[in-house]
Amino acid sequence: MNFQPLGKRVLVQRLEEATKTASGIIIPDNAKEKPSQGTVLAVSTEVENVAIGDTVVFGKYAGSELTLEGKAYLVIATEDLLGIIK
């Protein structure tokens, strides 16, 4: 993949949502919520606080969806990121 975000934006791939509850109940696809965590795959040259490989938390409706090479990603402005999981 060859994508460079512009402005103060990052390219994020959402983390996979759990398919079972702790008690073993399988969650159907239509009942799952989109995860609000992801891994940063690309960073604009203007971004200083976030690095490639960071796991970030973002709002439920943050970012713009983008499909590259058949995979779904989010382009998110750094101001919409809530934090980095260390």
DSSP file (Angstrom, degrees, kcal/mol; ACC not computed):
  #  RESIDUE AA STRUCTURE BP1 BP2  ACC     N-H-->O    O-->H-N    N-H-->O    O-->H-N    TCO  KAPPA ALPHA  PHI   PSI    X-CA   Y-CA   Z-CA
    1    1 A M              0   0    0      0, 0.0     2,-0.4     0, 0.0    67,-0.0   0.000 360.0 360.0 360.0 139.4    0.0    0.0    0.0
    2    2 A N        +     0   0    0      2,-0.0     2,-0.4     0, 0.0     0, 0.0  -0.798 360.0 139.6-131.6  89.3    1.3    3.4   -0.9
    3    3 A F        -     0   0    0     -2,-0.4     8,-0.1    65,-0.0    65,-0.0  -0.996  27.2-170.8-137.5 128.7   -0.8    6.1    0.8
    4    4 A Q        -     0   0    0     -2,-0.4    40,-0.1    38,-0.1     6,-0.1  -0.961  20.8-138.4-119.8 111.7    0.5    9.4    2.5
    5    5 A P        -     0   0    0      0, 0.0    40,-0.4     0, 0.0     2,-0.3  -0.322  17.8-141.1 -64.0 151.7   -2.1   11.4    4.5
    6    6 A L        +     0   0    0     38,-0.1    38,-0.1    39,-0.1     3,-0.1  -0.721  61.2   9.7-110.0 163.9   -2.1   15.1    4.1
    7    7 A G  S    S-     0   0    0     -2,-0.3     2,-1.1     1,-0.2    39,-0.6  -0.322 126.5 -30.7  66.1-153.2   -2.6   17.8    6.7
    8    8 A K  S    S+     0   0    0     38,-0.1    70,-2.9    37,-0.1    71,-0.4  -0.570 105.1 122.8 -98.2  69.5   -2.6   16.6   10.3
    9    9 A R  E     -A   77   0A   0     -2,-1.1    35,-1.9    68,-0.3     2,-0.3  -0.884  43.7-156.9-130.5 158.6   -4.1   13.2    9.5
   10   10 A V  E     -AB  76  43A   0     66,-2.4    66,-2.6    -2,-0.3     2,-0.5  -0.949  20.3-125.2-131.5 153.8   -3.2    9.5   10.0
   11   11 A L  E     -AB  75  42A   0     31,-2.7    30,-3.3    -2,-0.3    31,-1.2  -0.895  34.9-172.9 -99.4 125.7   -4.3    6.3    8.3
   12   12 A V  E     -AB  74  40A   0     62,-3.2    62,-2.7    -2,-0.5     2,-0.5  -0.943  21.3-152.6-125.6 139.4   -5.7    3.8   10.7
   13   13 A Q  E     - B   0  39A   0     26,-2.4    26,-2.5    -2,-0.4    60,-0.1  -0.960  32.6-120.5-107.2 123.9   -6.8    0.2   10.4
   14   14 A R  E     - B   0  38A   0     -2,-0.5    24,-0.3    58,-0.3     2,-0.2  -0.270  24.8-114.9 -61.0 145.3   -9.5   -0.7   12.9
   15   15 A L        -     0   0    0     22,-2.5    22,-0.2     1,-0.1     2,-0.1  -0.513  41.5 -94.1 -74.6 151.2   -8.8   -3.5   15.3
   16   16 A E        -     0   0    0     -2,-0.2     2,-0.2     1,-0.1    -1,-0.1  -0.431  37.4-124.8 -69.4 139.1  -11.0   -6.6   15.0
   17   17 A E        -     0   0    0     -2,-0.1    -1,-0.1     1,-0.1    15,-0.0  -0.576  33.2 -97.5 -81.4 145.9  -14.1   -6.8   17.1
   18   18 A A        -     0   0    0     -2,-0.2    -1,-0.1     1,-0.1     3,-0.1  -0.353  25.3-157.8 -62.2 142.0  -14.6   -9.8   19.4
   19   19 A T  S    S+     0   0    0      1,-0.1     8,-2.8     7,-0.1     2,-0.3   0.532  74.5  43.1 -99.5  -8.9  -16.8  -12.5   17.9
   20   20 A K  B    S-F   26   0B   0      6,-0.3     6,-0.2     8,-0.0     2,-0.1  -0.971  77.9-124.5-134.5 150.3  -17.7  -14.1   21.2
   21   21 A T    >   -     0   0    0      4,-2.5     3,-1.7    -2,-0.3    -2,-0.1  -0.343  41.4 -97.1 -80.6 172.9  -18.7  -12.8   24.6
   22   22 A A  T 3  S+     0   0    0      1,-0.3    -1,-0.1     2,-0.1    -2,-0.0   0.796 126.6  54.2 -61.7 -28.3  -16.8  -13.8   27.8
   23   23 A S  T 3  S-     0   0    0      2,-0.1    -1,-0.3     1,-0.0     0, 0.0   0.429 124.7-101.7 -88.5   2.0  -19.4  -16.5   28.4
   24   24 A G  S <  S+     0   0    0     -3,-1.7     2,-0.4     1,-0.3    -2,-0.1   0.495  70.3 146.8  97.0   4.0  -19.0  -18.0   24.9
   25   25 A I        -     0   0    0      1,-0.1    -4,-2.5    -5,-0.0     2,-0.3  -0.610  48.3-126.1 -76.6 130.2  -22.1  -16.5   23.2
   26   26 A I  B     -F   20   0B   0     -2,-0.4    -6,-0.3    -6,-0.2    -7,-0.1  -0.618  17.5-140.8 -79.0 131.3  -21.4  -15.9   19.5
   27   27 A I        -     0   0    0     -8,-2.8     5,-0.1    -2,-0.3    -1,-0.0  -0.826  17.0-130.1 -94.7 121.2  -22.1  -12.3   18.4
   28   28 A P    >>  -     0   0    0      0, 0.0     3,-1.7     0, 0.0     4,-0.6  -0.349  21.8-113.7 -68.6 153.0  -23.8  -12.0   15.0
   29   29 A D  G >4 S+     0   0    0      1,-0.3     3,-0.9     2,-0.2    -2,-0.0   0.841 114.4  56.7 -55.4 -37.9  -22.2   -9.5   12.5
   30   30 A N  G 34 S+     0   0    0      1,-0.2    -1,-0.3     3,-0.0    -3,-0.0   0.627 105.8  51.6 -74.2 -10.6  -25.3   -7.3   12.5
   31   31 A A  G <4 S+     0   0    0     -3,-1.7    -1,-0.2     2,-0.1    -2,-0.2   0.516  88.5 102.1 -99.2  -7.7  -25.1   -6.8   16.3
   32   32 A K    <<  -     0   0    0     -3,-0.9     2,-0.3    -4,-0.6   -13,-0.0  -0.505  63.6-140.5 -79.4 143.8  -21.4   -5.8   16.4
   33   33 A E        -     0   0    0     -2,-0.2    -2,-0.1     1,-0.0     3,-0.1  -0.763  31.7-100.5 -95.2 149.6  -20.4   -2.2   16.9
   34   34 A K        -     0   0    0     -2,-0.3   -18,-0.1     1,-0.1    -1,-0.0  -0.513  45.8-109.7 -67.3 134.3  -17.4   -0.9   14.9
   35   35 A P        -     0   0    0      0, 0.0    -1,-0.1     0, 0.0   -18,-0.1  -0.324  15.1-147.1 -66.2 149.1  -14.4   -0.8   17.2
   36   36 A S  S    S+     0   0    0    -22,-0.1    22,-2.4    -3,-0.1     2,-0.3   0.016  74.5  78.5-105.6  25.8  -13.1    2.6   18.2
   37   37 A Q  E     + C   0  57A   0     20,-0.2   -22,-2.5   -22,-0.2     2,-0.3  -0.958  53.9 158.6-130.1 150.8   -9.5    1.5   18.3
   38   38 A G  E     -BC  14  56A   0     18,-2.0    18,-2.8    -2,-0.3     2,-0.4  -0.983  38.3-101.8-162.2 171.2   -7.0    0.9   15.5
   39   39 A T  E     -BC  13  55A   0    -26,-2.5   -26,-2.4    -2,-0.3     2,-0.4  -0.869  35.5-122.9-103.9 132.8   -3.4    0.7   14.5
   40   40 A V  E     +B   12   0A   0     14,-2.6    13,-2.7    -2,-0.4   -28,-0.2  -0.619  32.4 172.0 -77.0 125.4   -1.7    3.7   12.7
   41   41 A L  E     +     0   0A   0    -30,-3.3     2,-0.3    -2,-0.4   -29,-0.2   0.676  65.3  15.5-106.6 -25.6   -0.4    2.6    9.3
   42   42 A A  E     -B   11   0A   0    -31,-1.2   -31,-2.7     9,-0.1     2,-0.4  -0.993  62.5-159.9-150.9 148.4    0.7    6.0    7.9
   43   43 A V  E     -B   10   0A   0     -2,-0.3   -33,-0.2   -33,-0.2     9,-0.1  -0.984  22.8-117.0-133.1 138.9    1.3    9.5    9.2
   44   44 A S    >   -     0   0    0    -35,-1.9     3,-1.4    -2,-0.4   -38,-0.1  -0.320  29.4-116.1 -66.2 155.7    1.4   12.9    7.6
   45   45 A T  T 3  S+     0   0    0    -40,-0.4    -1,-0.1     1,-0.2   -37,-0.1   0.689 115.1  60.8 -67.1 -16.8    4.6   14.8    7.7
   46   46 A E  T 3  S+     0   0    0    -39,-0.6     2,-0.4   -37,-0.1    -1,-0.2   0.529  84.2  95.1 -86.6  -7.3    2.8   17.4    9.8
   47   47 A V    <   +     0   0    0     -3,-1.4    -4,-0.0   -40,-0.2   -39,-0.0  -0.729  39.0 164.7 -92.1 130.7    2.0   15.0   12.6
   48   48 A E        +     0   0    0     -2,-0.4    -1,-0.1     3,-0.0    -2,-0.0   0.708  67.6  53.1-112.7 -30.0    4.4   14.9   15.6
   49   49 A N  S    S+     0   0    0      2,-0.0     2,-0.4     1,-0.0    -2,-0.0   0.589 100.7  61.0 -90.2 -11.1    2.6   13.1   18.5
   50   50 A V        -     0   0    0      4,-0.0     2,-0.3     6,-0.0    -3,-0.0  -0.941  63.3-166.6-123.0 138.9    1.5    9.9   16.7
   51   51 A A    >   -     0   0    0     -2,-0.4     3,-2.0   -41,-0.0   -11,-0.2  -0.852  35.9 -86.6-122.6 158.1    3.8    7.3   15.1
   52   52 A I  T 3  S+     0   0    0     -2,-0.3   -11,-0.2     1,-0.3     3,-0.1  -0.403 115.9  30.0 -59.1 133.8    3.3    4.4   12.7
   53   53 A G  T 3  S+     0   0    0    -13,-2.7    -1,-0.3     1,-0.4   -12,-0.1   0.197  86.5 133.2  97.7 -14.4    2.4    1.3   14.8
   54   54 A D    <   -     0   0    0     -3,-2.0   -14,-2.6   -15,-0.1     2,-0.6  -0.389  55.4-131.9 -65.9 145.2    0.7    3.2   17.6
   55   55 A T  E     -CD  39  85A   0     30,-0.6    30,-3.2   -16,-0.2     2,-0.3  -0.909  33.7-170.8 -97.5 121.4   -2.7    1.9   18.8
   56   56 A V  E     -CD  38  84A   0    -18,-2.8   -18,-2.0    -2,-0.6     2,-0.4  -0.766  20.6-139.6-116.4 157.7   -5.0    4.8   19.0
   57   57 A V  E     +CD  37  83A   0     26,-2.5    25,-3.0    -2,-0.3    26,-1.3  -0.941  28.1 173.9-113.2 137.2   -8.5    5.4   20.3
   58   58 A F  E     - D   0  81A   0    -22,-2.4    23,-0.2    -2,-0.4    22,-0.0  -0.922  34.6 -83.1-141.0 164.5  -11.0    7.6   18.3
   59   59 A G    >   -     0   0    0     21,-1.0     3,-1.5    -2,-0.3    -1,-0.0  -0.200  42.8-107.8 -67.5 159.6  -14.6    8.7   18.4
   60   60 A K  T 3  S+     0   0    0      1,-0.3    -1,-0.1   -24,-0.0   -26,-0.1   0.829 118.7  31.6 -58.1 -36.7  -17.4    6.5   17.0
   61   61 A Y  T 3  S+     0   0    0    -25,-0.0    -1,-0.3     3,-0.0     2,-0.1   0.131  92.0 130.0-110.4  19.9  -18.0    8.7   14.0
   62   62 A A    <   +     0   0    0     -3,-1.5    14,-0.1    18,-0.1    -4,-0.1  -0.413  53.6   7.6 -76.4 148.8  -14.4   10.0   13.5
   63   63 A G  S    S-     0   0    0     -2,-0.1     2,-0.4    11,-0.1    13,-0.2   0.081  80.2 -79.6  81.8 173.3  -12.6    9.9   10.2
   64   64 A S  E     -E   75   0A   0     11,-2.1    11,-2.3     2,-0.0     2,-0.1  -0.969  41.6-120.9-118.0 131.4  -13.4    9.2    6.6
   65   65 A E  E     -E   74   0A   0     -2,-0.4     2,-0.3     9,-0.2     9,-0.2  -0.461  32.9-178.8 -73.8 144.0  -13.6    5.6    5.4
   66   66 A L  E     -E   73   0A   0      7,-2.4     7,-3.0    -2,-0.1     2,-0.5  -0.998  18.2-148.6-144.7 136.7  -11.3    4.6    2.6
   67   67 A T  E     +E   72   0A   0     -2,-0.3     2,-0.4     5,-0.2     5,-0.2  -0.947  19.8 174.5-111.4 122.2  -10.8    1.4    0.7
   68   68 A L  E >  S-E   71   0A   0      3,-2.3     3,-2.1    -2,-0.5    -2,-0.0  -0.995  71.1 -13.0-127.2 127.4   -7.4    0.5   -0.6
   69   69 A E  T 3  S-     0   0    0     -2,-0.4    -1,-0.1     1,-0.3     3,-0.1   0.838 129.2 -54.3  52.3  36.7   -6.5   -2.8   -2.3
   70   70 A G  T 3  S+     0   0    0      1,-0.2     2,-0.4    -3,-0.0    -1,-0.3   0.487 115.5 110.3  81.1   3.8   -9.8   -4.2   -1.0
   71   71 A K  E <   - E   0  68A   0     -3,-2.1    -3,-2.3   -58,-0.0     2,-0.4  -0.878  65.7-123.4-114.5 146.8   -9.3   -3.4    2.6
   72   72 A A  E     + E   0  67A   0     -2,-0.4   -58,-0.3    -5,-0.2     2,-0.3  -0.709  35.6 166.4 -91.7 135.9  -11.1   -0.8    4.7
   73   73 A Y  E     - E   0  66A   0     -7,-3.0    -7,-2.4    -2,-0.4     2,-0.4  -0.852  27.3-129.0-136.0 170.6   -9.2    2.0    6.5
   74   74 A L  E     -AE  12  65A   0    -62,-2.7   -62,-3.2    -2,-0.3     2,-0.6  -0.985   4.8-152.4-123.8 138.3   -9.9    5.3    8.2
   75   75 A V  E     -AE  11  64A   0    -11,-2.3   -11,-2.1    -2,-0.4     2,-0.4  -0.961  28.5-176.4-105.4 116.8   -8.2    8.6    7.5
   76   76 A I  E     -A   10   0A   0    -66,-2.6   -66,-2.4    -2,-0.6     2,-0.2  -0.941  27.1-125.7-123.6 134.2   -8.5   10.5   10.8
   77   77 A A  E >   -A    9   0A   0     -2,-0.4     3,-2.1   -68,-0.2     4,-0.4  -0.525  28.2-122.6 -69.8 142.2   -7.5   14.1   11.7
   78   78 A T  G >  S+     0   0    0    -70,-2.9     3,-1.2     1,-0.3    -1,-0.1   0.798 111.2  64.1 -60.7 -27.9   -5.2   14.1   14.8
   79   79 A E  G 3  S+     0   0    0    -71,-0.4    -1,-0.3     1,-0.2   -70,-0.1   0.705  99.2  55.3 -68.9 -17.1   -7.7   16.4   16.6
   80   80 A D  G <  S+     0   0    0     -3,-2.1   -21,-1.0   -22,-0.0     2,-0.3   0.505  85.0 100.4 -91.3  -5.7  -10.3   13.5   16.4
   81   81 A L  E <   -D   58   0A   0     -3,-1.2   -23,-0.2    -4,-0.4     3,-0.1  -0.654  56.5-163.3 -79.6 135.2   -7.9   11.0   18.1
   82   82 A L  E     -     0   0A   0    -25,-3.0     2,-0.3    -2,-0.3   -24,-0.2   0.743  58.6 -48.7 -90.5 -26.2   -8.8   10.6   21.8
   83   83 A G  E     -D   57   0A   0    -26,-1.3   -26,-2.5     2,-0.0     2,-0.4  -0.971  49.4 -94.1 172.2 175.7   -5.5    9.0   22.9
   84   84 A I  E     -D   56   0A   0     -2,-0.3     2,-0.6   -28,-0.2   -28,-0.2  -0.954  30.8-133.8-116.2 132.7   -2.8    6.4   22.4
   85   85 A I  E      D   55   0A   0    -30,-3.2   -30,-0.6    -2,-0.4    -2,-0.0  -0.775 360.0 360.0 -87.5 123.1   -2.8    3.1   24.1
   86   86 A K              0   0    0     -2,-0.6    -1,-0.1   -32,-0.1   -32,-0.0   0.401 360.0 360.0 -99.1 360.0    0.6    2.3   25.6
